Amino acid sequence: SVQAKKYLTQSAVAGGGRHGPASGTGSGSEISGAKGMGQMITTAVLSREYGVVQAGVMLTALFFVAVNLVVDQTYRFLDPRLRAR
């Protein structure tokens, strides 16, 4: 159980790092040739397309909130001490 929690924490932190939704890179975009969210937001900032910037930031924030929610719920499942709360 301790190993599972350690792996879960490392996976959640790594998911938001270099290959996160706002990084502009990632295995999916490298294979398909599609550009990432980071590049989209950067291009929108430089082009002064504020609606696209707002949408991109909102989607990125929602993604991180969803990932944190899933990680927190998984912790409750893995650690019996947290189930009683």
C-alpha positions as CSV (number, residue, x, y, z in Angstrom):
1,S,0.0,0.0,0.0
2,V,2.9,2.4,0.8
3,Q,4.5,1.6,-2.6
4,A,1.2,2.1,-4.4
5,K,0.8,5.6,-2.8
6,K,4.4,6.5,-3.6
7,Y,3.9,5.4,-7.2
8,L,0.6,7.3,-7.4
9,T,2.2,10.5,-6.1
10,Q,5.1,10.2,-8.6
11,S,2.7,9.6,-11.5
12,A,0.6,12.6,-10.6
13,V,3.6,14.9,-10.3
14,A,5.1,13.6,-13.5
15,G,1.8,14.0,-15.4
16,G,1.9,17.8,-14.9
17,G,5.6,18.2,-15.7
18,R,7.2,18.1,-19.1
19,H,4.4,16.2,-20.8
20,G,1.5,18.0,-19.2
21,P,-1.4,19.6,-21.2
22,A,0.3,23.1,-21.2
23,S,3.8,22.0,-22.1
24,G,3.2,22.0,-25.8
25,T,4.9,18.6,-26.2
26,G,4.0,15.1,-25.5
27,S,4.0,11.7,-27.1
28,G,0.6,12.2,-28.8
29,S,1.5,15.4,-30.4
30,E,4.9,14.1,-31.5
31,I,3.4,11.1,-33.2
32,S,0.4,12.8,-34.8
33,G,2.1,16.1,-35.6
34,A,-0.7,18.0,-33.8
35,K,0.4,21.0,-31.8
36,G,0.0,21.0,-28.0
37,M,-2.0,23.3,-25.7
38,G,1.1,25.3,-24.7
39,Q,1.9,26.2,-28.3
40,M,-1.7,27.1,-28.9
41,I,-1.8,29.4,-25.9
42,T,1.5,31.0,-26.8
43,T,0.4,31.6,-30.4
44,A,-2.9,33.1,-29.1
45,V,-1.0,35.4,-26.7
46,L,1.2,36.7,-29.5
47,S,-1.7,37.1,-31.8
48,R,-3.8,38.8,-29.0
49,E,-6.6,36.3,-29.3
50,Y,-7.8,36.7,-25.7
51,G,-10.8,34.3,-26.0
52,V,-8.5,31.5,-27.1
53,V,-6.1,32.3,-24.2
54,Q,-8.9,32.3,-21.7
55,A,-10.3,29.0,-23.1
56,G,-6.8,27.4,-23.1
57,V,-6.1,28.4,-19.5
58,M,-9.5,27.3,-18.4
59,L,-9.1,23.8,-20.0
60,T,-5.6,23.5,-18.5
61,A,-6.9,24.4,-15.0
62,L,-9.8,22.0,-15.3
63,F,-7.5,19.2,-16.4
64,F,-5.3,19.7,-13.3
65,V,-8.3,19.9,-11.0
66,A,-9.6,16.7,-12.5
67,V,-6.3,14.9,-12.1
68,N,-6.0,16.1,-8.5
69,L,-9.5,14.9,-7.7
70,V,-8.8,11.4,-9.1
71,V,-5.5,11.2,-7.1
72,D,-7.2,12.3,-3.9
73,Q,-10.0,9.7,-4.4
74,T,-7.4,7.0,-5.2
75,Y,-5.6,7.9,-1.9
76,R,-8.9,7.4,0.0
77,F,-9.2,4.0,-1.7
78,L,-5.6,2.9,-0.9
79,D,-5.3,4.2,2.7
80,P,-7.9,2.8,5.1
81,R,-7.3,5.5,7.6
82,L,-8.7,8.1,5.2
83,R,-11.9,6.1,4.6
84,A,-13.2,6.8,8.1
85,R,-13.2,10.6,7.5
